């Protein structure tokens, strides 16, 4: 178990926030806060996620169970206002690994970067850089990983819930060195806002050489 606290580093409106890096079982005390943060942020377009705390508890337990996982938290005092997670792809469920196996990749060489979620009032201040660097440096320290990867949902440009002026995050991901891989496609299932049942959503993976 690794726990590294980086002391105050970001100033928001006269409030000083700091990053906390946690692995494995050290993440467990923060699961309720992570669940509520994910539900709140992923309600926004393009995910439109109508989540539940019960599902989140099951999903996030994967990171507690993996000794090589990472959670980079942004705290404002005791409040978790942002988070970014990752773990070895080999520790993920089969549905995450399958697209890579089909394309000849070895899951043992891939580090999966899951979500980066941040409350709106803390955006635009360089926090995402600390999230990406935190996960990638963790993967490099573990050793044996050739690539970092994550996936993003694909929504049609004429989606009825797409906000006016919405800008995809593609340029940001490219800025951090990730490239889209159209051959690495999958679907994940969740319930959108306004849906009565969960439905499959198309997802595309992005990758970066470590």
N, C-alpha and C positions, 0 to 999 in steps of 0.2 A: 504494500500500500504506500503510495506517494502522496504527500500533501505539501504543497508549496504555496505560501501566501506572499504575493507581491503587494507591498504597502502602498498607501495612497498615490495615485498616478494620474487621475483625470479630474479636472475641475469643471463642474456643471453648476452654473448659476450660484457660485459661492458654496457649493457642496462638493466635497472631495470623495470620489469613489475609488475603489480598488478592485483588482482582479484576484481571484482565488482559484488555484489550480488543484483539482482533486482527481483521484483515481480509485476505481474499485469500490470497496465498502465505505470509503470516506465520503462518497457521494450520497449515501443513504439518508442522512439527516436533511438533505436539501430536496428530496423527491417531491414533497407536497408543493414547495415553491416552484420547482421546475415544471410540475404538471400544470399549475395555474398560469405560469408564464407562457408555456406552449399553447395552451388553449386560447389565451388572450391574443397573442400575436398571430397565430395561424388562422384566426377568424378573418383576417384581412385577405384581400385578393393578392395572389392568385390561389391560395389554398382553400379559403372559405370553409375552414374546418369546424364542424360542429362537434367538438370533442367532449369527453367525459373524464372525470378524475379517475374513475375505475380503470378505463382503458389506459390512461397515461401511466398509472401505477404499474401495470403489467409491462407496458412498453419500456419504461425507464429502468425497470429491474434488470434488464439486459446489461446496462452499464455498471450497475452495482455488482453483478455476477462476474464481470470480466476484470481481472486484476490489472489488465493493460489498457483499460479505458481512460478517457480524459474528459473532465468537465471544466471548462473555463468559465467561471462565473464573474459577472460584474455586480458588485454590491454597493449600494448606497446606504451606508450604515449597516443595519442588519437585513435590509431588504434586497432580494435578488431582482435586479432590473434587467439583466441580460444574461445569456448563457449560450455556450457553444459546446457540442459534445462530439466524441469520436471514439472509435475502437477498432481493433483489427477486424478486417472483413471476415476472417475465419471464425470470429466469435458471433457473427450476425446470423440471422435465420436464412434458410435455404433460398427464399425468394429474393433476397438481396444478392446472394452469390451467383444465382443461376445465369443471369446475362453475361457475366464474366467467364464462367465455365464454358458457355456456349461459344465464346469468342477466343478460347484458348488461354485465358489468364489463370494464373495460380492465385487463389484467394489469400494464401499465406504471404503473398508479396504486396497486398493491397491494404491500405489503412483507410477505413471508411469515415469520412467526416459527415456527421449527421446534420443537425440543425444549427443555425445561428439565429437566435431570437433576441430582440432588443425592443424595449418599450419605446414608443415614438419620440418621447421628449428627450431621449438619450442618443438619438441618431445624428449622423452628420458630424461626429466629433472624433472620428478615428478609432472607434471601438472595434469595428469589424477587423481592422488590421491586427489588433491584439488577439482576436478570436482565431483568425487563420494562422497566425504565427504560433500561437499556443498549441494548436493541434498538430501542425506540421513539425514543430520542434520536438514535441512529445514522440511522434512517430520516428523521427530521426534518432532520438535517444534510445528508443526501444531497439532499433536496428532491424535489418532484414526486409524493410519495405521499399519497393521501387517506385510506387505511385501512391498519391492521395487521391481520393475520389469522393464525389457526392452526387446527389441527383436532385433534379428540380421538376416540378409539375409543368406540363405543357397545356396551356389553355388557348382556345381560339381567340384571334384578335377581335372578333365580334361577340365575345362572351357578354351576356346581358348584365353581368355584375362587374364588369371591368370599369374601374373608375376613370373619369375623364382625366387625361394627362398622365395616366399610369405609365411608368417606365420600367421595363424588365431589369433584372439585376445582371444581365449578361455582361455588360461592360465592366461592372465591378468584379465579377468572377474572372474575366479575362485580365483585368488589371493585376489580380493576384496570381496570375500564371496558369489558370485553368482553361482547358479547351473542351468544347462540346464533342461528344462521341455519338453520332446518330445511330451507330451500330449497337450501342449499349442501351437498349430500351427495355422497360418493364412496366408493370402496372401495380399500383398499390390501392387498397380499398379503404375508403373512409366515407363518412356522411357529410355532405356539403350542407351549408346553411340553406334551409328551404327544402331539403330532401327528406323524405320519410324513411328511407333506407340507405344504407351505405352502397356506394357504387365504385367500380374500378376507375382509376385516374391514370392517364399515360404519364410516364416519367422518363426523363433522359438523364444519363450520367455524364458528368464532366470529370476530367482527370488532369493531374499535374505530376510530372516526374519529380521525385524527391532527390 
